[in-house]
């Protein structure tokens, strides 16, 4: 990977709002960004048609920043079971 390619990867991540990837890389290199606390938000959604009713929902929450040793992704799992209406 050339230096230009390397810079392009980081610029692309910044344009796409993937700041956590860069923050992680900086932390690994010993240049951690100041701790601003755990970011809390909800991005992942699950939709169903009007003919289905959600029966059970798994909504995973993490109290520590992700990715981490126990949760290697910044996307936490969601799941649901549906029954016909």
KOLTOR-698487 format. One line per field, with one value per residue: residue number from 0; y, z, x of N, C-alpha, C in turn; residue in one letter; chain. Coordinates in Angstrom, 3 decimals, padded with zeros to 6 digits. Layout:
# KOLTOR-698487
nr	c(NUM:...)
n_yy	c(Y:...)
n_zz	c(Z:...)
n_xx	c(X:...)
ca_yy	c(Y:...)
ca_zz	c(Z:...)
ca_xx	c(X:...)
c_yy	c(Y:...)
c_zz	c(Z:...)
c_xx	c(X:...)
rest	c(a:...)
kette	c(A:...)
//
This chain:
# KOLTOR-698487
nr	c(0:1:2:3:4:5:6:7:8:9:10:11:12:13:14:15:16:17:18:19:20:21:22:23:24:25:26:27:28:29:30:31:32:33:34:35:36:37:38:39:40:41:42:43:44:45:46:47:48:49:50:51:52:53:54:55:56:57:58:59:60:61:62:63:64:65:66:67:68:69:70:71:72:73:74:75:76:77:78:79:80:81:82:83:84)
n_yy	c(-001.176:002.093:005.337:007.319:005.754:004.789:007.192:007.853:005.831:006.518:009.112:008.470:006.967:008.989:010.731:009.102:009.055:007.281:007.472:006.014:003.928:005.173:006.352:004.036:002.961:005.003:004.764:002.210:002.755:004.189:006.802:007.808:009.334:011.970:010.814:010.808:009.651:007.021:006.603:006.840:005.568:004.672:002.839:000.534:-001.091:-003.030:-004.110:-005.052:-006.492:-005.424:-007.690:-009.193:-009.671:-008.530:-010.866:-011.536:-009.686:-009.015:-006.717:-005.536:-003.992:-002.075:-001.148:-000.240:001.177:000.130:-001.218:-003.882:-006.153:-008.164:-007.653:-007.579:-005.933:-002.822:-002.910:-004.021:-007.093:-007.626:-009.098:-010.748:-012.375:-013.227:-013.385:-014.448:-012.086)
n_zz	c(000.000:-000.941:000.318:-000.487:-001.030:001.546:002.929:001.478:002.304:005.016:004.674:003.304:005.278:007.172:005.695:005.515:008.087:009.867:012.390:014.599:013.759:013.081:015.548:017.036:015.760:016.339:019.134:019.423:018.514:020.600:020.820:021.912:021.586:023.503:026.134:025.587:026.737:026.505:023.403:022.694:020.806:018.307:015.519:013.949:012.613:012.466:010.312:009.567:007.757:007.780:008.228:010.086:013.534:016.047:018.245:020.040:021.031:020.685:021.928:021.954:024.226:024.993:027.577:027.416:025.224:021.820:019.011:021.208:023.439:024.104:022.387:019.203:017.146:015.944:015.518:017.186:017.890:016.758:017.019:016.213:016.737:014.890:014.626:012.764:012.132)
n_xx	c(000.851:000.672:001.810:000.030:-002.255:-002.746:-003.354:-005.643:-007.410:-007.863:-008.949:-011.284:-012.615:-013.065:-014.742:-016.972:-017.805:-016.646:-015.195:-014.400:-012.754:-010.363:-009.800:-009.378:-007.079:-005.229:-005.148:-004.032:-001.508:-000.550:-001.384:-003.827:-007.050:-008.665:-010.806:-014.168:-016.290:-018.800:-020.234:-023.614:-026.164:-028.581:-028.554:-029.015:-031.806:-034.823:-037.276:-040.678:-043.452:-046.931:-048.361:-047.091:-046.179:-044.032:-042.656:-040.619:-037.756:-034.327:-032.233:-029.225:-027.008:-024.159:-021.967:-019.468:-016.969:-017.162:-015.424:-014.259:-012.492:-014.373:-016.475:-016.010:-016.854:-018.240:-020.856:-023.543:-025.265:-028.621:-031.847:-034.934:-038.084:-040.927:-044.508:-047.397:-050.018)
ca_yy	c(000.000:003.325:006.374:007.950:004.819:004.790:008.438:007.762:004.978:007.311:010.180:007.834:006.657:010.245:011.203:008.217:009.171:006.128:008.023:005.029:003.152:005.985:006.466:002.751:002.871:005.926:004.200:001.097:003.336:004.932:008.208:007.789:010.592:012.161:010.032:011.613:008.792:006.028:007.139:006.072:005.860:003.496:002.922:-000.658:-001.231:-004.203:-003.793:-006.177:-006.072:-005.307:-009.023:-009.834:-009.004:-008.954:-011.708:-011.387:-008.803:-008.923:-005.410:-005.589:-002.717:-002.180:-000.016:000.132:001.459:-000.987:-002.596:-004.165:-007.566:-009.072:-007.331:-007.136:-005.092:-001.652:-003.223:-005.016:-007.923:-007.475:-010.239:-010.729:-013.437:-012.672:-014.294:-013.861:-011.358)
ca_zz	c(000.000:-001.011:001.272:-001.018:-000.792:002.987:003.244:000.868:003.165:006.174:004.228:002.999:006.544:007.768:004.915:005.807:009.503:010.604:013.231:015.583:013.197:013.213:016.984:017.459:015.254:017.115:020.469:019.298:018.317:021.804:020.660:022.114:021.659:024.830:026.372:025.610:027.237:025.575:022.465:022.733:019.709:017.726:014.062:013.327:012.727:011.836:009.882:009.100:007.118:008.688:008.478:011.143:014.834:016.772:019.395:020.960:020.461:021.365:021.680:022.691:024.670:025.581:028.454:027.135:023.796:020.881:019.331:022.364:023.475:024.137:021.247:018.220:016.108:016.420:015.294:018.139:017.269:017.034:016.510:016.565:016.271:014.467:014.454:011.871:012.797)
ca_xx	c(000.000:001.460:001.416:-001.186:-003.351:-002.971:-004.052:-006.974:-008.243:-008.272:-009.841:-012.567:-013.273:-013.535:-015.900:-018.100:-018.134:-016.114:-014.144:-013.949:-011.647:-009.157:-009.532:-008.819:-005.710:-004.401:-004.976:-003.092:-000.182:-000.188:-001.779:-005.275:-007.788:-009.256:-012.016:-015.387:-017.360:-019.351:-021.217:-024.847:-027.067:-029.202:-028.535:-029.563:-033.256:-035.406:-038.633:-041.476:-044.698:-048.072:-048.926:-046.304:-046.127:-042.828:-042.955:-039.487:-036.739:-033.036:-031.635:-027.979:-026.462:-022.824:-021.646:-018.080:-016.802:-016.967:-015.080:-013.424:-012.093:-015.526:-017.339:-015.026:-017.447:-018.969:-022.268:-023.994:-026.303:-030.045:-032.597:-036.347:-038.959:-042.204:-045.644:-048.419:-051.125)
c_yy	c(001.238:004.310:007.045:007.050:004.772:006.029:008.405:006.910:005.787:008.447:009.632:007.510:007.913:010.781:010.392:008.237:008.030:006.557:006.989:004.191:003.885:006.143:005.178:002.640:003.794:005.371:003.053:001.614:004.183:006.404:008.339:009.197:010.746:011.371:010.963:010.803:007.827:006.693:006.248:006.526:004.565:003.694:001.735:-000.779:-002.527:-003.856:-005.074:-005.637:-006.022:-006.665:-009.775:-008.988:-009.460:-009.678:-011.566:-010.565:-008.855:-007.586:-005.322:-004.185:-002.973:-000.938:000.426:000.379:000.186:-000.457:-002.689:-005.662:-008.517:-008.828:-006.733:-006.237:-003.874:-001.810:-004.337:-005.810:-007.526:-008.685:-010.093:-011.973:-012.807:-013.756:-013.635:-013.147:-012.080)
c_zz	c(000.000:000.061:000.805:-000.791:000.673:003.400:002.682:001.717:004.355:005.782:003.926:004.285:007.214:007.033:005.239:007.287:010.353:011.478:014.193:015.060:013.347:014.687:017.510:017.021:016.025:018.511:020.440:019.162:019.513:021.742:020.817:022.157:023.067:024.951:026.489:026.130:026.159:024.718:022.500:021.608:019.209:016.221:013.407:013.624:012.060:011.534:009.487:008.481:008.157:009.013:009.573:012.412:015.544:018.060:020.471:020.270:021.332:020.963:022.540:023.007:025.253:026.419:028.305:025.641:022.981:019.647:020.575:022.381:023.457:022.985:020.148:017.108:016.728:016.147:016.254:017.533:017.699:016.435:016.944:016.043:015.970:014.387:013.505:012.679:012.561)
c_xx	c(000.896:000.992:000.131:-002.406:-003.741:-003.772:-005.469:-007.923:-008.752:-009.209:-011.229:-013.322:-013.809:-014.759:-017.152:-018.483:-017.623:-014.935:-013.575:-012.793:-010.332:-008.787:-008.899:-007.358:-004.769:-004.133:-003.970:-001.665:000.255:-000.535:-003.291:-005.859:-008.355:-010.556:-013.217:-016.566:-017.838:-020.415:-022.450:-025.756:-027.661:-029.270:-029.228:-031.049:-033.682:-036.859:-039.352:-042.758:-045.818:-048.676:-048.166:-046.324:-044.844:-043.203:-041.872:-038.413:-035.490:-032.424:-030.389:-027.476:-025.079:-022.560:-020.196:-017.941:-016.562:-016.253:-014.198:-013.123:-013.276:-016.492:-016.467:-015.578:-018.096:-020.463:-022.665:-025.151:-027.713:-030.740:-034.046:-037.033:-040.306:-043.257:-046.634:-049.476:-052.434)
rest	c(x:x:x:x:x:x:x:x:x:x:x:x:x:x:x:x:x:x:x:x:x:x:x:x:x:x:x:x:x:x:x:x:x:x:x:x:x:x:x:x:x:x:x:x:x:x:x:x:x:x:x:x:x:x:x:x:x:x:x:x:x:x:x:x:x:x:x:x:x:x:x:x:x:x:x:x:x:x:x:x:x:x:x:x:x)
kette	c(A:A:A:A:A:A:A:A:A:A:A:A:A:A:A:A:A:A:A:A:A:A:A:A:A:A:A:A:A:A:A:A:A:A:A:A:A:A:A:A:A:A:A:A:A:A:A:A:A:A:A:A:A:A:A:A:A:A:A:A:A:A:A:A:A:A:A:A:A:A:A:A:A:A:A:A:A:A:A:A:A:A:A:A:A)
//
